[in-house]
Amino acid sequence: MSIRINRKDLRLYPNSKRVITRYYYPGADERAISIIKKVMALSDEDARFTFNQVLINFSQRHRNISKIFKKHFNNAKHNLNQLNLNPDDIPRKKALLIGSYFTMEYSIESAAFFNPSIIEAPDQTALGEGEKRIIISFRATGEGHISSIVFRSGVIDRNNNLILRPPGALVDIPEAVRRHIYNKKDFLNKLSEMNVQKEMISMVIDRLSDQFTYEELQDSINESMKNDDLSALQKKVVKDCDWLANSHYEFTFSLDTAISERVIFPISDKESSGIEDARFVRFIDENGSPTYYATYTANNGYTILPKLIETEDFYHFKIMPLNGEYAQNKGLALFPRKIDGKYAMVSRNDGVNNYIMFSDNIYYWNEAKMVQEPRYPWQFIQIGNCGSPVETEKGWLLLTHGVGPMRTYSLGVTLLDLNDPTKVLGQIDEPLIKPNDEEREGYVPNVIYSCGPIIHNNELIVPYAIADYASTFASLSLDELFDKLVYY
């Protein structure tokens, strides 16, 4: 007998009005130089008029648009040398106007708004009885199918209804701040895990000491690229080093942004195909203080890299790659606390089965044990997690997905032992949630997917994506769920 699922009426769809600015470089340097020449040829009056029209059209769509134009002018000002122009001699409005020609808008949510995870927000003040403030992360996809992480906030009321705040009118991306010191041994090990050929790395690495900065690595990369005799494979190795270096960074959002206005967008073309499927978890340290982590997959079109987000307040974020023999593939999900003194994580190292990994260091994973393989027809192709396990008195509740006939994705549930999560206590033998007629149509048919549920008022609340296009929510009784588990 199926578990009763309460599908919520709330649905969240892509929104093309949510835009950020991006640096735009229109092809070869010759085109950029031509644009700058044309702007410089304008009279001061025509330049002021043109720039004022840009401000009228765009200043209310972005915070401090003139600051953005100045930044993008600086990005393109290397072309001024060929025009014998000193950037300090260019009138401010002409410089900002030039910057506007090297700026474009990008709609971050125009194509899809999916794969949500839900967590308890840091601030739980000023709430009524039985209410909980929440943050929901989503994978937002725009033009070119570039994915980023966006947020919504709201409250779950005493009846487990979700009341979400309307998203803010503006969207902000932070400036990356790279503050990382690299260890050469760890850097080489990660390149090896990425299947980069060791014998070809020396052209970059040999110039560096045992510990090196981001700037020193960039100098070595630039020096290597001056060699005109590099083969296509050697150039790819240099790019892999550059990509890995760009995987370590920190950034901070302005305090005047609402959480729905903060977007974690790929920092550079090293994540050119996007940031995929963040699984957020509220992790309780051994001293009782919370830290918010999220695992996600960085994708540049030919290589994927599992990474970890760390934040305490959702303003300042630290990004690091995950290292180790078993920090591979997609779909890693961190447990919300240490188990027997070790960090624990769910993974799918082989792309088919569920594993539990343990580590003394949250960034390094070299120990894994397979704990679950496809068992029922609706999951014969593969299984995986749908977010971090949730702790209950009966065990760790792990939301899973299974892939069955016609590549249909369905959600399931597995119960793991609290003290030893490599022990599977039970699971449901039929899908918890599967696509109904209204949910099966979309960008990718017959797929529902989640990146993490939450427990509130004795119910499991599941945010999930519909056909890789939109998002919705469902809830179910924990008591009924435990009654329907098949125990081993």
C-alpha positions in Angstrom: 0.0 0.0 0.0 1.4 3.4 -1.0 2.3 6.1 1.4 0.0 9.1 1.3 1.7 12.1 -0.3 0.5 15.6 0.2 1.5 17.4 -3.0 1.6 21.2 -2.3 -0.1 23.6 -4.7 3.1 25.8 -4.6 5.1 25.7 -7.8 8.1 27.8 -8.8 8.8 28.4 -12.5 11.7 29.9 -14.5 11.6 33.7 -14.4 13.3 35.5 -17.3 13.2 38.9 -15.5 15.9 37.8 -13.1 19.1 39.2 -14.7 22.7 39.8 -13.8 25.4 41.6 -15.7 28.3 39.8 -17.3 31.5 41.0 -19.0 31.0 40.9 -22.8 34.0 40.9 -25.2 32.8 41.1 -28.8 35.3 38.8 -30.6 38.8 39.7 -31.6 40.7 42.7 -30.3 40.2 44.5 -33.6 36.4 44.7 -32.9 37.0 46.0 -29.4 39.4 48.6 -30.6 36.9 49.7 -33.3 34.2 50.2 -30.6 36.5 52.2 -28.4 37.6 54.4 -31.4 33.9 55.1 -32.2 33.1 56.1 -28.7 36.2 58.3 -28.4 35.1 60.0 -31.7 31.8 61.1 -30.2 31.5 64.7 -29.1 31.2 65.2 -25.3 27.6 66.1 -25.7 26.7 63.0 -27.8 28.6 60.8 -25.3 26.7 62.3 -22.4 23.4 61.8 -24.2 24.2 58.2 -25.1 25.4 57.4 -21.6 22.4 59.0 -20.0 20.1 56.8 -22.2 21.9 53.7 -20.9 21.4 54.8 -17.3 17.7 55.5 -17.9 17.3 52.0 -19.4 19.4 50.0 -17.0 20.2 51.8 -13.7 17.0 50.5 -12.0 17.7 46.9 -13.1 21.1 46.7 -11.3 22.8 48.0 -8.2 25.4 50.7 -8.9 25.5 50.1 -12.7 28.3 52.7 -13.1 30.6 50.6 -10.9 29.9 47.6 -13.2 30.7 49.7 -16.3 34.0 50.9 -14.7 35.0 47.4 -13.9 34.3 46.2 -17.5 36.1 49.3 -18.9 39.2 48.2 -16.9 38.8 44.7 -18.3 39.0 46.0 -21.8 41.5 48.9 -21.4 44.5 46.8 -22.6 43.2 47.8 -26.1 43.9 51.5 -25.3 47.7 50.9 -25.9 47.1 50.4 -29.6 45.2 53.7 -29.8 47.9 55.5 -27.8 45.3 56.4 -25.2 46.0 56.9 -21.5 43.0 55.6 -19.5 43.5 58.4 -17.0 43.0 61.0 -19.7 39.6 59.6 -20.9 36.6 61.6 -19.4 34.7 59.6 -16.8 31.5 59.4 -18.7 33.2 58.3 -21.9 35.1 55.6 -19.9 31.8 54.4 -18.4 30.1 54.5 -21.8 32.9 52.3 -23.2 32.4 49.9 -20.3 28.7 49.7 -21.2 29.6 48.3 -24.6 31.6 45.5 -22.9 28.6 44.6 -20.6 25.6 42.4 -21.2 22.6 41.1 -19.3 22.2 37.4 -18.6 18.9 35.9 -17.4 19.9 33.4 -14.8 16.5 31.6 -14.5 15.1 31.9 -18.0 15.4 28.2 -18.9 14.9 26.2 -15.7 14.5 26.5 -11.9 14.9 23.1 -10.4 16.7 20.6 -8.1 16.0 22.3 -4.7 17.3 21.6 -1.3 15.7 23.0 1.9 17.4 23.8 5.3 16.7 25.6 8.5 17.8 29.2 8.3 20.3 30.7 10.7 17.8 33.2 12.1 14.8 31.6 13.9 13.7 34.7 15.8 10.2 36.3 15.7 8.3 33.1 14.8 5.0 31.8 16.0 4.5 28.4 17.7 5.3 25.5 15.4 6.9 27.7 12.7 10.4 27.4 11.1 12.2 29.8 8.9 13.8 28.1 5.9 16.2 28.7 3.1 15.8 26.8 -0.2 18.5 26.6 -2.8 17.8 25.9 -6.4 19.7 25.2 -9.6 18.9 28.0 -12.0 19.6 27.7 -15.7 19.7 30.4 -18.3 20.9 30.9 -21.9 23.4 28.3 -23.0 22.3 26.0 -20.1 24.7 27.6 -17.7 23.7 26.7 -14.1 24.1 28.7 -11.0 22.8 28.5 -7.4 20.0 30.8 -6.2 18.0 31.1 -3.0 14.5 31.7 -1.7 13.5 32.2 1.9 10.3 31.7 3.8 8.5 30.0 6.7 6.9 26.6 7.3 3.9 27.2 9.4 2.4 25.0 12.1 0.4 23.1 9.5 3.4 22.6 7.3 2.3 25.0 4.7 5.2 26.8 3.0 5.0 30.6 2.8 7.8 32.0 0.6 8.9 35.6 0.5 8.7 37.1 -3.0 12.1 37.3 -4.7 13.9 40.7 -4.6 13.8 42.9 -7.7 17.6 43.0 -8.2 20.1 40.1 -8.5 23.7 40.4 -7.3 26.9 38.4 -8.0 29.9 39.0 -5.7 33.4 39.6 -6.8 35.7 36.6 -6.3 38.5 37.0 -3.8 41.2 34.4 -4.2 43.1 33.9 -0.9 44.4 30.4 -1.2 47.9 29.0 -0.6 48.3 25.7 -2.5 50.3 22.7 -1.4 52.1 21.2 -4.4 51.6 17.6 -3.3 47.8 18.0 -2.9 47.6 20.0 -6.1 49.4 17.2 -8.0 47.2 14.5 -6.4 44.0 16.3 -7.5 45.3 16.6 -11.0 46.0 12.9 -11.0 42.4 12.2 -9.8 41.2 14.3 -12.7 43.2 11.9 -15.0 45.6 14.7 -16.1 48.8 13.0 -17.4 51.5 13.4 -14.8 54.5 13.6 -17.2 53.0 16.7 -18.8 52.3 18.7 -15.6 56.0 19.4 -14.9 56.1 22.3 -17.4 53.9 24.3 -14.9 54.7 22.7 -11.6 58.5 22.6 -11.7 58.7 26.4 -11.4 56.8 26.4 -8.1 57.9 25.8 -4.5 56.2 23.2 -2.2 53.7 25.9 -1.3 52.6 28.6 -3.8 50.1 31.3 -4.2 47.4 31.7 -6.9 49.5 34.6 -8.4 52.6 32.4 -8.6 50.7 29.6 -10.3 49.2 32.1 -12.8 52.7 33.4 -13.6 53.9 29.8 -14.3 50.9 29.1 -16.4 51.4 32.2 -18.5 55.1 31.4 -18.9 54.2 27.9 -20.1 51.7 29.3 -22.6 54.4 31.4 -24.3 55.8 28.2 -25.8 54.7 28.1 -29.4 55.6 24.4 -29.7 53.0 23.2 -27.2 50.8 20.4 -28.5 47.0 20.5 -28.2 47.3 18.0 -25.3 49.9 20.1 -23.5 47.7 23.2 -23.8 44.8 21.2 -22.3 47.0 20.2 -19.4 47.9 23.8 -18.7 44.2 24.7 -18.9 43.5 21.9 -16.4 46.0 23.4 -14.0 44.4 26.8 -14.4 40.9 25.4 -13.9 41.9 23.7 -10.7 43.5 26.9 -9.4 40.3 28.8 -10.1 38.4 26.2 -8.0 39.6 27.8 -4.7 38.0 31.1 -3.9 36.0 33.1 -1.4 33.5 35.9 -1.9 31.1 38.1 0.1 27.7 39.6 -0.8 26.7 43.1 0.2 24.8 43.3 3.5 22.0 45.2 1.7 21.0 42.2 -0.4 18.1 39.9 0.4 19.0 36.2 0.1 16.9 35.9 -3.0 19.1 38.5 -4.6 22.3 36.5 -4.1 23.4 34.2 -6.9 26.4 32.0 -6.9 27.3 32.2 -10.6 30.3 30.4 -12.2 33.2 32.7 -11.4 35.0 32.2 -14.7 35.0 30.1 -17.8 36.6 27.3 -15.8 33.0 26.5 -14.7 31.7 27.4 -18.1 29.0 24.7 -18.1 27.8 25.6 -14.7 27.4 24.8 -11.0 25.2 21.8 -10.6 22.9 20.4 -7.9 24.0 21.9 -4.6 23.0 19.8 -1.6 23.0 22.1 1.4 23.1 20.8 4.9 23.1 22.5 8.3 26.2 20.9 9.9 26.5 20.9 13.7 30.1 21.1 14.9 31.3 19.2 17.9 31.1 22.4 19.9 27.4 22.7 19.0 27.8 25.6 16.5 26.2 25.4 13.0 28.1 25.7 9.7 26.3 25.4 6.4 27.9 23.2 3.8 26.9 22.3 0.3 28.4 19.8 -2.1 28.0 20.5 -5.8 29.5 19.6 -9.2 31.6 22.1 -11.2 31.4 21.4 -14.9 33.4 23.0 -17.7 32.1 20.8 -20.5 34.7 18.1 -20.5 35.7 17.7 -16.9 33.7 17.6 -13.7 35.0 18.5 -10.2 33.2 17.9 -7.0 33.3 20.9 -4.7 32.3 22.1 -1.3 30.7 25.4 -0.3 31.1 26.6 3.3 29.2 29.5 4.9 28.0 30.6 8.4 25.7 33.4 7.4 25.0 33.1 3.6 26.9 36.4 3.0 30.4 35.1 3.0 31.2 31.9 1.2 34.3 29.8 0.8 34.6 27.4 -2.2 37.0 24.4 -2.2 37.4 21.3 -4.3 36.9 18.0 -2.7 40.0 15.7 -2.8 40.8 12.1 -2.5 40.4 8.7 -4.2 36.6 8.6 -3.6 35.8 12.3 -4.1 34.7 11.5 -7.6 31.5 11.6 -9.8 28.4 13.5 -9.0 25.9 13.4 -6.1 27.9 13.7 -2.9 25.9 14.5 0.2 27.4 15.3 3.7 25.9 14.0 6.9 24.8 16.8 9.2 27.3 15.9 12.0 30.3 13.7 12.6 29.8 10.1 13.3 32.2 8.4 15.7 34.6 11.4 15.4 34.6 11.4 11.6 32.9 13.3 8.8 30.6 11.1 6.8 29.2 11.5 3.3 27.0 9.6 0.9 28.4 9.2 -2.6 27.9 7.2 -5.9 31.5 6.6 -6.8 30.7 4.1 -9.6 27.7 5.9 -11.0 25.3 3.1 -10.0 25.3 2.3 -6.3 25.2 4.2 -3.0 28.4 4.4 -0.9 29.2 5.8 2.6 32.5 7.6 2.9 34.4 8.6 6.1 37.2 11.1 6.6 39.1 12.9 9.4 39.3 15.9 7.0 36.2 17.3 5.3 38.2 18.1 2.1 39.8 14.7 1.7 38.0 11.4 1.1 39.9 8.1 0.7 37.6 5.6 2.5 34.3 4.3 1.1 32.0 1.3 1.4 29.2 0.3 -0.9 26.0 0.0 1.1 23.1 -0.1 -1.4 22.6 -1.3 -4.9 19.5 -1.2 -7.2 17.1 -3.7 -5.7 13.6 -3.0 -7.2 12.5 -2.6 -10.8 12.0 1.2 -10.5 15.7 1.6 -9.7 17.4 -1.1 -11.8 19.4 1.4 -13.9 21.0 3.3 -10.9 20.3 4.7 -7.5 21.7 7.8 -5.7 21.0 10.2 -2.9 18.6 13.1 -3.0 20.4 15.2 -0.4 22.0 14.9 3.0 20.6 12.3 5.4 18.1 13.5 8.0 18.6 12.4 11.6 15.6 10.7 13.4 15.3 8.6 16.5 15.0 5.5 14.4 18.0 6.2 12.2 19.3 8.3 9.4 16.6 8.9 6.9 18.1 9.1 3.4 16.0 10.4 0.5 17.1 8.5 -2.7 16.3 8.5 -6.3 16.0 5.4 -8.6 16.1 5.2 -12.3 13.8 2.7 -14.0 12.2 1.9 -17.4 12.1 4.7 -19.9 14.7 6.5 -17.7 12.0 7.5 -15.3 13.3 9.0 -12.0 11.4 8.3 -8.8 12.1 9.1 -5.2 12.6 6.5 -2.5 13.7 6.4 1.1 16.3 4.3 2.9 16.9 4.1 6.7 20.5 3.8 7.9 21.8 2.9 11.4 22.5 6.0 13.5 25.9 4.8 14.9 27.0 2.9 11.7 25.4 4.3 8.6 27.0 1.6 6.5 24.2 -0.6 7.9 21.0 -0.4 5.9 18.1 -1.0 8.3 15.4 -0.8 5.7 13.9 1.0 2.7 10.6 1.3 0.9 9.9 -1.2 -1.8 8.0 1.1 -4.2 8.5 4.8 -5.2 7.7 7.3 -2.5 7.0 9.9 -5.2 7.0 9.3 -9.0 6.1 11.6 -11.8 2.4 11.9 -12.3 0.8 13.1 -15.5 1.2 16.7 -14.7 4.9 16.3 -13.6 6.2 14.2 -16.4 6.4 16.9 -19.1 9.2 19.3 -19.3 12.8 19.9 -20.4 13.7 16.3 -19.4 10.5 14.1 -19.4 9.7 11.6 -16.6 12.3 13.0 -14.1 11.6 14.2 -10.6 14.6 15.0 -8.4 15.5 16.6 -5.0 18.7 17.8 -3.4 17.5 17.6 0.2 14.4 17.4 2.5 13.7 18.7 6.0 11.7 17.4 8.9 9.1 19.6 10.6 6.2 18.9 12.9 6.6 15.1 12.4 6.5 15.3 8.6 9.1 14.9 5.9 8.9 17.9 3.6 10.4 17.2 0.2 11.2 19.9 -2.3 11.6 18.4 -5.8 12.1 19.3 -9.4 9.7 18.6 -12.2 11.2 17.4 -15.4 14.3 19.5 -15.0 12.2 22.6 -15.5 10.3 23.8 -12.4 10.0 23.0 -8.7 7.3 22.0 -6.2 6.9 20.5 -2.7 5.3 17.5 -1.0 4.9 16.3 2.6 4.2 13.0 4.3 3.8 11.6 7.7 7.0 10.2 9.4 4.9 7.7 11.4 3.4 6.3 8.2 6.7 6.3 6.5 8.3 4.2 9.2 5.4 1.8 9.2 5.8 1.2 5.5 9.5 0.6 5.5 10.7 -2.9 4.6 13.1 -3.7 7.5 16.0 -6.1 7.0 
